[in-house]
Amino acid sequence: MKIAIIGTGNIGGALANGFVKAGHEILLGVRNVNDFKGKNLLGIKNISAYTISEASASADVILIAAVPQAVADIVKQLGNVQNKVIIDTMNSVRVKPEPFSNTTEAIQKLSGCKHVVKCFNCTGAENIANPIYNGKGIDMFVASDSAHAREIATQLSKDIGFNNIYNFGGSDKFNLLEQFALCWINLAMMQGYGRGIAFNLESRSF
Ligand SMILES: NC(=O)c1ccc[n+]([C@@H]2O[C@H](COP(=O)([O-])OP(=O)(O)OC[C@H]3O[C@@H](n4cnc5c(N)ncnc54)[C@H](OP(=O)(O)O)[C@@H]3O)[C@@H](O)[C@H]2O)c1
C-alpha cells in the first residue's frame, strides 16, 4: 500500500519503520520538507517526504499522528479523501480538538471521509516500534463505522507484528478508546509500571 503519514514523531516514525519493513511505501506529509521531526527516516528505502497535500493525493491510506490542535489545519490540506482510508492514532485526553470531543470524530466530520478508523492510539510508541512480548505479538484495538477501514487497520497492525486485533466498536466508541489509552498512560507513567507494559485480552470457553 501507499501510506501517507502526517506527524512523523514518536508514533509516525515507529509506524513508518514498521510499514516499510512489511513492504509498504511511505509518503511522509510534512509542514517543512527540509526540517521536520523524524527527518532521519529519509535514509530508509521507500520513505520519502512531500507536502501534506501531495502525500495525501498520492496515497491509498492516510495515517495521522500529529497533535489534536492541528487536526483542522491538516484536514484542510488533505484534498478529496471521501473514499480513502484515514487512520487516526491520536489521543485528545489533554487537549480537545474543539468543538469536537476527540480527534477521530473531528477528522470524520471535517474531512467527509467515509472510512475513518482509530487505531495505534492505546499503547506506547515503544510498543508500536516493537509489539513482541515473550515471543508473541501484543493485542491492538480498532474503532470505526467502516468495515473497510477496520480491515485495513487490522491488516497493517498484523503487518507490523500485532497478534490479535479487536473490533472496539463504531464512532460511539472513539472516546472510550481514548480512555483506554489513558488507562495505559496511568499504569505506565502515573502508577510507575513503566512503558514496557501492554494489554492482552485473555479468553476461554466455558
Ligand atoms: N508517544 C506515544 O507513546 C503515543 C502513544 C499513542 C498515541 N500517541 C498520540 O499520537 C500523537 C503523536 O504523538 P507523538 O508522541 O508521536 O508526537 P511527537 O513526537 O511530538 O510528533 C508530533 C508530530 O506532529 C507534527 N505536527 C504538529 N503540528 C502539526 C501541524 N500543525 N501540521 C502538521 N504536523 C504537525 C510534528 O511535525 P514537525 O516535525 O513539523 O514538528 C511532529 O511530526 C499524539 O496525539 C499522541 O497523543 C502517542
PDBQT file of the ligand as one rigid body, heavy atoms in Angstrom, charges set to zero:
ROOT
HETATM    1  N1  LIG A 301       4.097   8.944  22.118  1.00  0.00    +0.000 N 
HETATM    2  C1  LIG A 301       3.308   7.904  22.406  1.00  0.00    +0.000 C 
HETATM    3  O1  LIG A 301       3.736   6.926  23.085  1.00  0.00    +0.000 OA
HETATM    4  C2  LIG A 301       1.892   7.872  21.897  1.00  0.00    +0.000 A 
HETATM    5  C3  LIG A 301       1.150   6.671  22.025  1.00  0.00    +0.000 A 
HETATM    6  C4  LIG A 301      -0.138   6.600  21.490  1.00  0.00    +0.000 A 
HETATM    7  C5  LIG A 301      -0.692   7.718  20.883  1.00  0.00    +0.000 A 
HETATM    8  N2  LIG A 301       0.031   8.878  20.812  1.00  0.00    +0.000 N 
HETATM    9  C6  LIG A 301      -0.602  10.042  20.161  1.00  0.00    +0.000 C 
HETATM   10  O2  LIG A 301      -0.035  10.181  18.871  1.00  0.00    +0.000 OA
HETATM   11  C7  LIG A 301       0.088  11.567  18.537  1.00  0.00    +0.000 C 
HETATM   12  C8  LIG A 301       1.540  11.862  18.191  1.00  0.00    +0.000 C 
HETATM   13  O3  LIG A 301       2.359  11.620  19.325  1.00  0.00    +0.000 OA
HETATM   14  P1  LIG A 301       3.948  11.627  19.206  1.00  0.00    +0.000 P 
HETATM   15  O4  LIG A 301       4.467  11.257  20.537  1.00  0.00    +0.000 OA
HETATM   16  O5  LIG A 301       4.360  10.863  18.015  1.00  0.00    +0.000 OA
HETATM   17  O6  LIG A 301       4.212  13.206  18.957  1.00  0.00    +0.000 OA
HETATM   18  P2  LIG A 301       5.551  13.951  18.540  1.00  0.00    +0.000 P 
HETATM   19  O7  LIG A 301       6.710  13.016  18.598  1.00  0.00    +0.000 OA
HETATM   20  O8  LIG A 301       5.601  15.205  19.348  1.00  0.00    +0.000 OA
HETATM   21  O9  LIG A 301       5.299  14.327  16.992  1.00  0.00    +0.000 OA
HETATM   22  C9  LIG A 301       4.283  15.207  16.636  1.00  0.00    +0.000 C 
HETATM   23  C10 LIG A 301       4.292  15.388  15.130  1.00  0.00    +0.000 C 
HETATM   24  O10 LIG A 301       3.163  16.201  14.801  1.00  0.00    +0.000 OA
HETATM   25  C11 LIG A 301       3.569  17.123  13.824  1.00  0.00    +0.000 C 
HETATM   26  N3  LIG A 301       2.730  18.319  13.850  1.00  0.00    +0.000 N 
HETATM   27  C12 LIG A 301       2.496  19.146  14.888  1.00  0.00    +0.000 A 
HETATM   28  N4  LIG A 301       1.688  20.159  14.496  1.00  0.00    +0.000 NA
HETATM   29  C13 LIG A 301       1.424  19.963  13.174  1.00  0.00    +0.000 A 
HETATM   30  C14 LIG A 301       0.675  20.668  12.199  1.00  0.00    +0.000 A 
HETATM   31  N5  LIG A 301       0.013  21.799  12.501  1.00  0.00    +0.000 N 
HETATM   32  N6  LIG A 301       0.637  20.173  10.947  1.00  0.00    +0.000 NA
HETATM   33  C15 LIG A 301       1.291  19.051  10.625  1.00  0.00    +0.000 A 
HETATM   34  N7  LIG A 301       2.016  18.315  11.500  1.00  0.00    +0.000 NA
HETATM   35  C16 LIG A 301       2.086  18.787  12.765  1.00  0.00    +0.000 A 
HETATM   36  C17 LIG A 301       5.009  17.446  14.160  1.00  0.00    +0.000 C 
HETATM   37  O11 LIG A 301       5.584  17.974  12.988  1.00  0.00    +0.000 OA
HETATM   38  P3  LIG A 301       7.003  18.743  12.933  1.00  0.00    +0.000 P 
HETATM   39  O12 LIG A 301       8.011  17.675  12.717  1.00  0.00    +0.000 OA
HETATM   40  O13 LIG A 301       6.834  19.653  11.767  1.00  0.00    +0.000 OA
HETATM   41  O14 LIG A 301       7.169  19.465  14.245  1.00  0.00    +0.000 OA
HETATM   42  C18 LIG A 301       5.529  16.073  14.568  1.00  0.00    +0.000 C 
HETATM   43  O15 LIG A 301       5.989  15.353  13.434  1.00  0.00    +0.000 OA
HETATM   44  C19 LIG A 301      -0.441  12.351  19.762  1.00  0.00    +0.000 C 
HETATM   45  O16 LIG A 301      -1.779  12.722  19.539  1.00  0.00    +0.000 OA
HETATM   46  C20 LIG A 301      -0.374  11.355  20.897  1.00  0.00    +0.000 C 
HETATM   47  O17 LIG A 301      -1.397  11.565  21.853  1.00  0.00    +0.000 OA
HETATM   48  C21 LIG A 301       1.312   8.978  21.271  1.00  0.00    +0.000 A 
ENDROOT
TORSDOF 0
